[in-house]
């Protein structure tokens, strides 16, 4: 089976569409027409637009249902608790846009004065509307979100993504690279079936040279509300995120336990951090958010030192 | 009058079922694997086609990871999960050189592979082909439905978890089914509550009620709720036969009932 980096000459190479390994590739005609040769003008336009956005963080997984949207929403809530911090949350999960529900929005785009949200969910007229789009159309929407939304002065832009390593992920990295992404936060649950996919996501990050801020292990243990004893609903049969992080030399930002109130808060569009400030899950979230802020600030001062030296 | 399907590699497959969700992480691959095992226990020959190209979970769930795909005159030979060759599999997972290799493909290339999985795998004689899908309503789903349409699938089993955030996505998947003419055989609600092994208290970890509500809204049958059972998760992690090993698990009766409903809903005479 052809592996894209080995045999594919690259969409922007002189051999694009013409190489021996291009035979049979569905993109052959497109590449041969030279369409891949010129960089998309939108990339520069987006770079300009992003000048007023200080930090850009992608929330990725690879695996579905591990809590990317839940985490993105609460990262946004946590950062926005400081009213002097401007936060924007962009949901590029075009087929399954969960962010509006989790943020308690049904059309308005501002949760608070300093917390704005954008999602394809706002553009759908009914909760039953399905966005049955192929890759190129999804890419177009993402380009529009990045280029045509007036983001204004933003301290943190958080981008929530769908599971996988496909069009949406390639596009958001492609369109934002010139504007510099601080890094990606990778979400997983403890069991191997998740880690298996997450390792692929980490490979993806390495391939596209996207820095990884760290990994969050979600649904890490459950405390029974009745007897207070802990159980592992999703057993870390291969050592959980800790073992994976050690293997891949990545920071484990934290572990968030399963608290049934999280699901409820998301269903009701409330901030779990505000609803359950004493939950061990809230404590875990806050510590993770702090580490992310530290990473971003460190990044920023390194850049500033480079520029001034 | 519909043109008859060209005889091809699916000519010997009696019934095709797609497992869909819309939402990620609700247990599509789990339900797919458990349904295949249950149908096998009922004496059926089953194939599993895994069209989740970015996150292929099926090989590991049946302890088949690392096996190679061979060629024969009819095309690719599916990988067998067992000695008796009662469960055959096809997944991009078998085609990767390294297990952690990421399949970073855009839509058109994914579509091409899925078409190949349908037309170029020598499935042979099967009672059921169960198709596992990734979350969403995009390239993979359209490619699978289009490629399988000539073979008239029995329908789709739609999986959700109880909370509103899942139901919100799964409603859209039901619209996808309607728009593409795919019959919905029913809704399965997974991760319906967790019984604490220490004190037996049952907690609704992921809220409650969503599955039945969804089935009611969409006017489709509710096939059942499957509770959370770490023994089930562990079986899947280790590629073991949960149905054989854990008949006393709280998840077992629900899974067995779902399989029985599928068997009951299958027309007796295949064309």
Boltz contact constraints between the chains, C-beta under 6 A:
constraints:
  - contact:
      token1: [A, 1]
      token2: [B, 95]
      max_distance: 6.0
  - contact:
      token1: [A, 26]
      token2: [B, 108]
      max_distance: 6.0
  - contact:
      token1: [A, 26]
      token2: [B, 109]
      max_distance: 6.0
  - contact:
      token1: [A, 26]
      token2: [B, 112]
      max_distance: 6.0
  - contact:
      token1: [A, 27]
      token2: [B, 108]
      max_distance: 6.0
  - contact:
      token1: [A, 64]
      token2: [B, 24]
      max_distance: 6.0
  - contact:
      token1: [A, 64]
      token2: [B, 25]
      max_distance: 6.0
  - contact:
      token1: [A, 64]
      token2: [B, 135]
      max_distance: 6.0
  - contact:
      token1: [A, 65]
      token2: [B, 24]
      max_distance: 6.0
  - contact:
      token1: [A, 65]
      token2: [B, 25]
      max_distance: 6.0
  - contact:
      token1: [A, 65]
      token2: [B, 26]
      max_distance: 6.0
  - contact:
      token1: [A, 66]
      token2: [B, 25]
      max_distance: 6.0
  - contact:
      token1: [A, 95]
      token2: [B, 136]
      max_distance: 6.0
  - contact:
      token1: [A, 95]
      token2: [B, 137]
      max_distance: 6.0
  - contact:
      token1: [A, 95]
      token2: [B, 138]
      max_distance: 6.0
  - contact:
      token1: [A, 96]
      token2: [B, 22]
      max_distance: 6.0
  - contact:
      token1: [A, 96]
      token2: [B, 169]
      max_distance: 6.0
  - contact:
      token1: [A, 98]
      token2: [B, 165]
      max_distance: 6.0
  - contact:
      token1: [A, 101]
      token2: [B, 165]
      max_distance: 6.0
  - contact:
      token1: [A, 101]
      token2: [B, 168]
      max_distance: 6.0
  - contact:
      token1: [A, 127]
      token2: [B, 171]
      max_distance: 6.0
  - contact:
      token1: [A, 128]
      token2: [B, 171]
      max_distance: 6.0
  - contact:
      token1: [A, 128]
      token2: [B, 175]
      max_distance: 6.0
  - contact:
      token1: [A, 130]
      token2: [B, 137]
      max_distance: 6.0
  - contact:
      token1: [A, 130]
      token2: [B, 172]
      max_distance: 6.0
  - contact:
      token1: [A, 130]
      token2: [B, 175]
      max_distance: 6.0
  - contact:
      token1: [A, 130]
      token2: [B, 176]
      max_distance: 6.0
  - contact:
      token1: [A, 132]
      token2: [B, 137]
      max_distance: 6.0
  - contact:
      token1: [A, 132]
      token2: [B, 176]
      max_distance: 6.0
  - contact:
      token1: [A, 134]
      token2: [B, 107]
      max_distance: 6.0
  - contact:
      token1: [A, 134]
      token2: [B, 139]
      max_distance: 6.0
  - contact:
      token1: [A, 135]
      token2: [B, 106]
      max_distance: 6.0
  - contact:
      token1: [A, 135]
      token2: [B, 107]
      max_distance: 6.0
  - contact:
      token1: [A, 135]
      token2: [B, 139]
      max_distance: 6.0
  - contact:
      token1: [A, 163]
      token2: [B, 24]
      max_distance: 6.0
  - contact:
      token1: [A, 163]
      token2: [B, 135]
      max_distance: 6.0
  - contact:
      token1: [A, 164]
      token2: [B, 54]
      max_distance: 6.0
  - contact:
      token1: [A, 165]
      token2: [B, 54]
      max_distance: 6.0
  - contact:
      token1: [A, 165]
      token2: [B, 102]
      max_distance: 6.0
  - contact:
      token1: [A, 165]
      token2: [B, 104]
      max_distance: 6.0
  - contact:
      token1: [A, 166]
      token2: [B, 54]
      max_distance: 6.0
  - contact:
      token1: [A, 167]
      token2: [B, 106]
      max_distance: 6.0
  - contact:
      token1: [A, 167]
      token2: [B, 107]
      max_distance: 6.0
  - contact:
      token1: [A, 191]
      token2: [B, 233]
      max_distance: 6.0
  - contact:
      token1: [A, 191]
      token2: [B, 237]
      max_distance: 6.0
  - contact:
      token1: [A, 192]
      token2: [B, 237]
      max_distance: 6.0
  - contact:
      token1: [A, 193]
      token2: [B, 57]
      max_distance: 6.0
  - contact:
      token1: [A, 197]
      token2: [B, 55]
      max_distance: 6.0
  - contact:
      token1: [A, 199]
      token2: [B, 100]
      max_distance: 6.0
  - contact:
      token1: [A, 200]
      token2: [B, 100]
      max_distance: 6.0
  - contact:
      token1: [A, 200]
      token2: [B, 102]
      max_distance: 6.0
  - contact:
      token1: [A, 203]
      token2: [B, 100]
      max_distance: 6.0
  - contact:
      token1: [A, 203]
      token2: [B, 102]
      max_distance: 6.0
  - contact:
      token1: [A, 204]
      token2: [B, 102]
      max_distance: 6.0
  - contact:
      token1: [A, 204]
      token2: [B, 104]
      max_distance: 6.0
  - contact:
      token1: [A, 224]
      token2: [B, 196]
      max_distance: 6.0
  - contact:
      token1: [A, 226]
      token2: [B, 199]
      max_distance: 6.0
  - contact:
      token1: [A, 226]
      token2: [B, 201]
      max_distance: 6.0
  - contact:
      token1: [A, 227]
      token2: [B, 198]
      max_distance: 6.0
  - contact:
      token1: [A, 227]
      token2: [B, 199]
      max_distance: 6.0
  - contact:
      token1: [A, 229]
      token2: [B, 198]
      max_distance: 6.0
  - contact:
      token1: [A, 231]
      token2: [B, 197]
      max_distance: 6.0
  - contact:
      token1: [A, 233]
      token2: [B, 194]
      max_distance: 6.0
  - contact:
      token1: [A, 233]
      token2: [B, 228]
      max_distance: 6.0
  - contact:
      token1: [A, 233]
      token2: [B, 230]
      max_distance: 6.0
  - contact:
      token1: [A, 234]
      token2: [B, 233]
      max_distance: 6.0
  - contact:
      token1: [A, 235]
      token2: [B, 230]
      max_distance: 6.0
  - contact:
      token1: [A, 235]
      token2: [B, 234]
      max_distance: 6.0
  - contact:
      token1: [A, 237]
      token2: [B, 237]
      max_distance: 6.0
  - contact:
      token1: [A, 258]
      token2: [B, 205]
      max_distance: 6.0
  - contact:
      token1: [A, 260]
      token2: [B, 203]
      max_distance: 6.0
  - contact:
      token1: [A, 260]
      token2: [B, 205]
      max_distance: 6.0
  - contact:
      token1: [A, 263]
      token2: [B, 163]
      max_distance: 6.0
  - contact:
      token1: [A, 263]
      token2: [B, 206]
      max_distance: 6.0
  - contact:
      token1: [A, 263]
      token2: [B, 207]
      max_distance: 6.0
  - contact:
      token1: [A, 264]
      token2: [B, 207]
      max_distance: 6.0
  - contact:
      token1: [A, 266]
      token2: [B, 165]
      max_distance: 6.0
  - contact:
      token1: [A, 267]
      token2: [B, 163]
      max_distance: 6.0
  - contact:
      token1: [A, 267]
      token2: [B, 164]
      max_distance: 6.0
  - contact:
      token1: [A, 267]
      token2: [B, 207]
      max_distance: 6.0
